[in-house]
Amino acid sequence: MPTQTAGIPSDIAFITGPTLLGICLNWGFMGVLAVQVCAFVPAAIPHVSNWASRGHEDFYHVSFPEDRRSVKLLVYGLAILDVLQTCLITADAFHWFAFGFGNMEQLDQTFLNSWDVPFLDAIISLIVQGFYCWRIYMIRKNAVVPLVIVLISLLQCVGGIWTAVRAHQLGHLSLIVTEVVPQTIWLVGGAVADVAIAVTLSWALLYKREVSLPSTKSVISRVIRTTVETNALTAGIAVVALIIFWGIPSHPTLVVPPTVILGKLYSNCLIAVFNNRALEQTRKASGANNGSHHGLHSLQIDIPVGGTVLNSSSHSSRTHTHTRSHRQNGSPGGVNLAPLDHNGVKVHVVREMEFSYGPGMEMDRIEELEPTKKSDEVYT
């Protein structure tokens, strides 16, 4: 049975264990973020792009050179904040477990923890939630709901900053449990904003999916699924942290693991939405035609010699059959005239619409998922 060192409490595992676990988890999610951000590096640095094209297709394959500059700044900005957070947390680890090893008073000091967890987490979540609100506005063309969510996000950011300031003023981790109001505002505000974003954005995309071409519906469905999954994850972690904070006040360090990874989850989830476009590039590589999808609508009219219309029908379920036959004939669409048994003429009108899915789409330009080419040609 291990002996207890003088000055070390018997519940030392509840003090150091959660903190050490949170530090390890933060480093782990930093590694995930580094891999995801590498997807953008070949597009921005020429010599890296050349290196990738010489056999490292795993990095080059998920590069998006056509992304807007604002999106790249968003990705790199979040990466810089997360790197800063990991560096500060590592400094905390050395302060508690290296330079202050065995010193219980130093172990209870906040040191940089008040700034690297609540402060940076609140800033990162505000940036990510603000981006989603901007997307909601671009899709719905209505500023009321996005503005309400932004206000909630600002409230959680104020709560996080308030928590950081109070923790720095108190100077002891054991005293943070006394600051119930700011931590509650921070965690509850973040969870409510995430749920609101998931519901609102999913509803907006579902409406857009109903009025879009069939070829765009799979793209929008994938965006909806990713949006719900990522926002549910961050909201769930915030709720777990809140339950631990409220339910186990006697061990304040137990709340460290969920809160210390919150910022990393926001960044990873947002960049995962962008990198999700790699699935479409894989489909293009397996047989699609430069990311273009075709949809045809056909109208068949039977006209006898006398000019009286005997039959009129519209066919949209035969889209794929028409597409194959028209490509074989080398014509994208048009009007087909064929003789009828009753000495009339069959007029077959086909209209083709081409939808282009480029690497700059997905959450970045979801409102641009519309037909880009229409053609009507006559063939016999």
Phi and psi in degrees as a GROMACS rama.xvg file:
@    title "Ramachandran Plot"
@    xaxis  label "Phi"
@    yaxis  label "Psi"
@TYPE xy
-65.7106  141.409  PRO-2
-85.0711  150.892  THR-3
-93.604  126.369  GLN-4
-75.2006  144.457  THR-5
-60.9008  132.665  ALA-6
88.8776  -9.35889  GLY-7
-98.6936  120.413  ILE-8
-68.7837  159.24  PRO-9
-69.7242  -24.2098  SER-10
-97.034  32.3378  ASP-11
-58.7923  -30.1539  ILE-12
-64.4227  -33.2893  ALA-13
-75.2458  -16.6335  PHE-14
-90.4491  -48.6654  ILE-15
-91.4274  -30.5492  THR-16
-59.9359  -55.6203  GLY-17
-60.3492  -37.3515  PRO-18
-65.0493  -45.1474  THR-19
-64.4573  -39.7534  LEU-20
-63.5515  -42.4725  LEU-21
-62.2294  -39.3849  GLY-22
-63.8683  -43.1959  ILE-23
-64.8238  -41.7131  CYS-24
-64.0249  -38.7036  LEU-25
-62.5083  -43.0101  ASN-26
-64.7441  -38.1143  TRP-27
-62.9158  -45.7514  GLY-28
-70.1902  -24.9747  PHE-29
-65.3161  -37.5949  MET-30
-64.7238  -41.6474  GLY-31
-61.7428  -43.0394  VAL-32
-63.6908  -39.5335  LEU-33
-61.8506  -41.176  ALA-34
-64.2729  -42.5949  VAL-35
-66.646  -41.0984  GLN-36
-67.4575  -29.013  VAL-37
-60.2815  -19.2332  CYS-38
-64.1392  -24.4584  ALA-39
-95.8207  -14.6641  PHE-40
-66.4246  -47.5092  VAL-41
-58.4869  -30.0374  PRO-42
-74.0228  -21.9728  ALA-43
-100.468  -26.0472  ALA-44
-117.417  113.612  ILE-45
-56.4178  -47.0775  PRO-46
-68.6705  -26.1239  HIS-47
-71.3297  -38.0741  VAL-48
-62.2141  -41.9275  SER-49
-63.8717  -40.8723  ASN-50
-63.1373  -39.4556  TRP-51
-67.235  -36.9563  ALA-52
-73.4179  -9.30553  SER-53
-94.1373  20.25  ARG-54
136.279  -6.78746  GLY-55
-103.041  62.5017  HIS-56
-65.71  -19.3583  GLU-57
-64.158  -31.8733  ASP-58
-84.3891  -46.2231  PHE-59
-66.2954  -29.4383  TYR-60
-65.0683  -31.2963  HIS-61
-105.482  24.7673  VAL-62
-89.6625  143.172  SER-63
-127.152  80.2632  PHE-64
-66.6059  -17.6409  PRO-65
-91.8181  5.25849  GLU-66
-64.1392  148.351  ASP-67
-64.581  154.021  ARG-68
-63.2723  -35.1416  ARG-69
-64.081  -36.2583  SER-70
-68.504  -41.5469  VAL-71
-64.2918  -40.5348  LYS-72
-62.8664  -37.6776  LEU-73
-62.2927  -47.5644  LEU-74
-63.8262  -49.1086  VAL-75
-67.7772  -35.5422  TYR-76
-63.9376  -44.7097  GLY-77
-62.4737  -39.4001  LEU-78
-62.5111  -41.3604  ALA-79
-63.9479  -43.7313  ILE-80
-62.3964  -39.525  LEU-81
-70.5749  -37.4843  ASP-82
-63.1537  -42.905  VAL-83
-59.5438  -43.8853  LEU-84
-61.7851  -43.7077  GLN-85
-64.3182  -38.6568  THR-86
-63.2586  -43.9845  CYS-87
-65.5346  -40.436  LEU-88
-65.4895  -36.569  ILE-89
-65.2684  -38.4953  THR-90
-62.6843  -39.3284  ALA-91
-59.8865  -44.1495  ASP-92
-59.8628  -42.3786  ALA-93
-67.3477  -36.6693  PHE-94
-64.9984  -40.414  HIS-95
-83.9293  -44.6266  TRP-96
-106.371  -10.3769  PHE-97
-111.495  -68.2433  ALA-98
-68.3451  -30.1485  PHE-99
-110.95  29.2573  GLY-100
-59.2265  124.936  PHE-101
81.987  -4.40816  GLY-102
-96.3808  103.389  ASN-103
-66.9882  -32.3341  MET-104
-66.9451  -42.2905  GLU-105
-70.1304  -31.8816  GLN-106
-64.9752  -26.0919  LEU-107
-89.0134  -6.12877  ASP-108
-74.4144  141.997  GLN-109
-72.012  -32.7525  THR-110
51.2588  -115.506  PHE-111
-97.6835  -0.147474  LEU-112
-61.5776  -30.923  ASN-113
-66.5451  -23.5938  SER-114
-99.9471  -34.3987  TRP-115
-80.3438  -19.1404  ASP-116
-105.984  -73.2165  VAL-117
-65.8053  -39.0127  PRO-118
-68.0654  -55.3871  PHE-119
-69.0777  -35.9591  LEU-120
-60.6863  -42.315  ASP-121
-65.5862  -39.9757  ALA-122
-66.4961  -45.3643  ILE-123
-63.4853  -44.0769  ILE-124
-64.1291  -37.2133  SER-125
-62.934  -41.5894  LEU-126
-63.7417  -47.518  ILE-127
-66.7721  -45.9818  VAL-128
-65.466  -33.6485  GLN-129
-63.9188  -37.9512  GLY-130
-63.6303  -45.7037  PHE-131
-61.6774  -38.688  TYR-132
-63.8448  -38.2262  CYS-133
-63.5062  -39.1483  TRP-134
-65.9663  -39.8785  ARG-135
-60.9272  -42.3446  ILE-136
-63.9181  -41.6388  TYR-137
-65.8031  -30.3723  MET-138
-84.1174  -45.7457  ILE-139
-84.5184  -23.2071  ARG-140
58.5358  34.8484  LYS-141
-140.803  128.077  ASN-142
-94.6303  -3.65732  ALA-143
-66.9835  -57.429  VAL-144
-63.8217  -47.7004  VAL-145
-57.5891  -36.9998  PRO-146
-65.5539  -40.5408  LEU-147
-62.4578  -43.1713  VAL-148
-66.6822  -38.0043  ILE-149
-62.3547  -40.0971  VAL-150
-63.0982  -40.4438  LEU-151
-64.706  -41.4704  ILE-152
-64.2049  -40.7943  SER-153
-62.6971  -36.7102  LEU-154
-63.7689  -43.9562  LEU-155
-66.8341  -32.8785  GLN-156
-66.6041  -40.8111  CYS-157
-62.5281  -40.9725  VAL-158
-62.2107  -40.109  GLY-159
-66.5832  -42.9538  GLY-160
-66.4019  -40.1263  ILE-161
-60.3296  -43.9368  TRP-162
-60.7749  -42.234  THR-163
-64.318  -43.6896  ALA-164
-64.4743  -44.6129  VAL-165
-66.3671  -39.7193  ARG-166
-63.3211  -39.6187  ALA-167
-66.0363  -38.4475  HIS-168
-68.9482  -38.9516  GLN-169
-70.3538  -41.7698  LEU-170
79.5686  -2.50107  GLY-171
-132.232  132.117  HIS-172
-63.5784  -33.2025  LEU-173
-67.405  -18.046  SER-174
-93.4397  -6.70931  LEU-175
-66.0912  -27.1268  ILE-176
-64.2265  -17.6007  VAL-177
-75.4862  -17.7626  THR-178
-93.0295  74.5381  GLU-179
-75.3703  -42.8361  VAL-180
-62.8094  -52.8177  VAL-181
-64.4233  -39.2538  PRO-182
-68.2361  -35.8214  GLN-183
-65.4417  -43.8991  THR-184
-60.8449  -42.2285  ILE-185
-62.2892  -53.2997  TRP-186
-74.9726  -42.5497  LEU-187
-67.1568  -41.9496  VAL-188
-60.7689  -41.599  GLY-189
-64.4994  -42.6688  GLY-190
-65.7653  -43.7287  ALA-191
-63.6306  -42.2429  VAL-192
-63.6289  -40.7433  ALA-193
-64.3048  -43.7575  ASP-194
-64.7347  -43.0576  VAL-195
-62.1024  -40.2631  ALA-196
-64.6729  -45.0816  ILE-197
-61.5233  -44.4857  ALA-198
-68.6321  -48.4206  VAL-199
-66.3965  -46.4587  THR-200
-67.0445  -37.8714  LEU-201
-64.5496  -42.6585  SER-202
-63.2152  -43.1398  TRP-203
-63.0766  -41.9608  ALA-204
-71.6094  -34.4459  LEU-205
-63.3493  -41.045  LEU-206
-63.5149  -42.9226  TYR-207
-66.3642  -32.814  LYS-208
-65.4736  -36.9664  ARG-209
-68.5932  -29.5333  GLU-210
-101.994  9.36629  VAL-211
-98.9776  170.735  SER-212
-67.1997  153.844  LEU-213
-57.6049  -32.4447  PRO-214
-70.293  -18.8154  SER-215
-94.3201  -12.8139  THR-216
-66.4545  -37.4249  LYS-217
-66.1085  -36.4464  SER-218
-63.9213  -48.4383  VAL-219
-66.1975  -37.0353  ILE-220
-62.3861  -39.1696  SER-221
-67.708  -37.027  ARG-222
-64.5492  -42.4839  VAL-223
-60.8317  -46.764  ILE-224
-61.8232  -44.1195  ARG-225
-65.8526  -40.026  THR-226
-62.7548  -45.7477  THR-227
-64.7219  -44.1357  VAL-228
-62.6642  -47.5932  GLU-229
-68.479  -43.1546  THR-230
-70.2136  -33.0181  ASN-231
-66.3035  -35.2657  ALA-232
-65.2582  -49.653  LEU-233
-66.7604  -38.9447  THR-234
-64.9217  -39.9319  ALA-235
-63.7989  -41.9218  GLY-236
-64.1743  -40.1569  ILE-237
-63.4854  -39.7917  ALA-238
-66.5085  -41.5708  VAL-239
-60.5193  -44.9766  VAL-240
-61.1191  -39.6489  ALA-241
-66.6287  -40.7445  LEU-242
-63.4497  -43.242  ILE-243
-64.5806  -41.8329  ILE-244
-63.4417  -42.626  PHE-245
-75.946  -39.85  TRP-246
-83.0247  -28.3944  GLY-247
-128.241  68.7462  ILE-248
-71.0948  -17.4157  PRO-249
-72.8342  -18.0522  SER-250
-126.404  81.4138  HIS-251
-63.5549  -24.1102  PRO-252
-73.9824  -13.0036  THR-253
-64.8914  -21.1316  LEU-254
-82.3737  -6.12197  VAL-255
-64.3264  -49.7874  VAL-256
-54.4583  -49.1984  PRO-257
-69.2915  -35.4511  PRO-258
-76.6436  -31.2121  THR-259
-74.2239  -18.4709  VAL-260
-102.604  -1.47998  ILE-261
-61.08  -46.4729  LEU-262
-63.164  -40.4517  GLY-263
-64.1812  -36.3494  LYS-264
-65.5637  -42.3989  LEU-265
-58.8664  -48.2449  TYR-266
-65.2302  -46.3039  SER-267
-64.0092  -40.5543  ASN-268
-66.4312  -40.3702  CYS-269
-67.1903  -45.5436  LEU-270
-67.5016  -29.9055  ILE-271
-63.6651  -33.4423  ALA-272
-63.4235  -43.0901  VAL-273
-65.7134  -46.5065  PHE-274
-69.9302  -13.2584  ASN-275
-63.0651  -16.9129  ASN-276
-66.7958  -14.9823  ARG-277
-62.4422  -26.6225  ALA-278
-62.3576  -39.8467  LEU-279
-68.5591  -36.3114  GLU-280
-66.2755  -33.3258  GLN-281
-65.4504  -39.7296  THR-282
-64.4466  -38.599  ARG-283
-62.6286  -41.6915  LYS-284
-66.9776  -24.908  ALA-285
-92.2017  6.88809  SER-286
144.759  -6.71008  GLY-287
-72.4736  162.662  ALA-288
-99.9933  84.7533  ASN-289
55.6436  34.396  ASN-290
73.8038  14.8385  GLY-291
-100.446  140.678  SER-292
-123.445  141.179  HIS-293
-114.516  140.432  HIS-294
-131.486  135.352  GLY-295
-124.573  143.371  LEU-296
-124.234  127.238  HIS-297
-114.156  145.37  SER-298
-128.421  119.115  LEU-299
-111.33  127.254  GLN-300
-128.381  128.049  ILE-301
-100.651  121.804  ASP-302
-123.172  121.262  ILE-303
-76.9984  176.772  PRO-304
-63.9267  -34.6651  VAL-305
-69.8696  -12.8697  GLY-306
98.0784  -1.53835  GLY-307
-84.9549  131.241  THR-308
-76.0655  121.285  VAL-309
-92.9444  -33.0282  LEU-310
-150.211  139.988  ASN-311
-140.54  128.311  SER-312
-147.247  150.286  SER-313
-116.921  133.449  SER-314
-124.093  120.277  HIS-315
-119.741  -14.7446  SER-316
-79.4855  -12.9361  SER-317
-96.0913  25.024  ARG-318
-58.1787  -49.4343  THR-319
-67.6216  -35.9593  HIS-320
-63.7583  -45.5523  THR-321
-62.3804  -39.6804  HIS-322
-60.6924  -44.0587  THR-323
-66.2774  -44.4119  ARG-324
-66.6216  -37.6092  SER-325
-69.1769  -36.7952  HIS-326
-67.8116  -34.4578  ARG-327
-66.262  -34.9701  GLN-328
-80.948  -7.23523  ASN-329
77.3389  19.4587  GLY-330
-129.341  129.699  SER-331
-75.9452  -16.0319  PRO-332
170.959  178.228  GLY-333
144.571  -146.731  GLY-334
-121.071  131.69  VAL-335
-115.871  126.912  ASN-336
-106.136  127.003  LEU-337
-139.156  144.648  ALA-338
-70.4956  148.609  PRO-339
-107.638  159.831  LEU-340
-67.7611  -24.209  ASP-341
-94.9355  30.611  HIS-342
61.4635  30.0041  ASN-343
-109.234  -165.477  GLY-344
-128.95  132.104  VAL-345
-96.2523  120.982  LYS-346
-102.674  118.203  VAL-347
-117.389  108.905  HIS-348
-102.635  128.005  VAL-349
-124.162  129.062  VAL-350
-115.68  126.151  ARG-351
-111.786  135.904  GLU-352
-122.706  132.15  MET-353
-107.328  128.79  GLU-354
-109.3  125.087  PHE-355
-102.236  125.267  SER-356
-111.26  105.466  TYR-357
-101.423  170.793  GLY-358
-68.3371  -9.27465  PRO-359
-92.5195  9.82819  GLY-360
-88.3809  -139.689  MET-361
63.4282  -138.515  GLU-362
-67.798  -20.7522  MET-363
-67.8909  -44.638  ASP-364
-136.494  49.8477  ARG-365
-65.1059  -27.5936  ILE-366
-72.0771  -9.71356  GLU-367
-93.344  6.8809  GLU-368
-77.0719  72.7433  LEU-369
-133.503  163.885  GLU-370
-60.5234  139.988  PRO-371
-116.162  -5.87925  THR-372
-150.94  133.219  LYS-373
-130.731  139.403  LYS-374
-146.258  139.585  SER-375
-130.176  119.108  ASP-376
-130.444  153.376  GLU-377
-105.226  131.617  VAL-378
-135.637  158.538  TYR-379
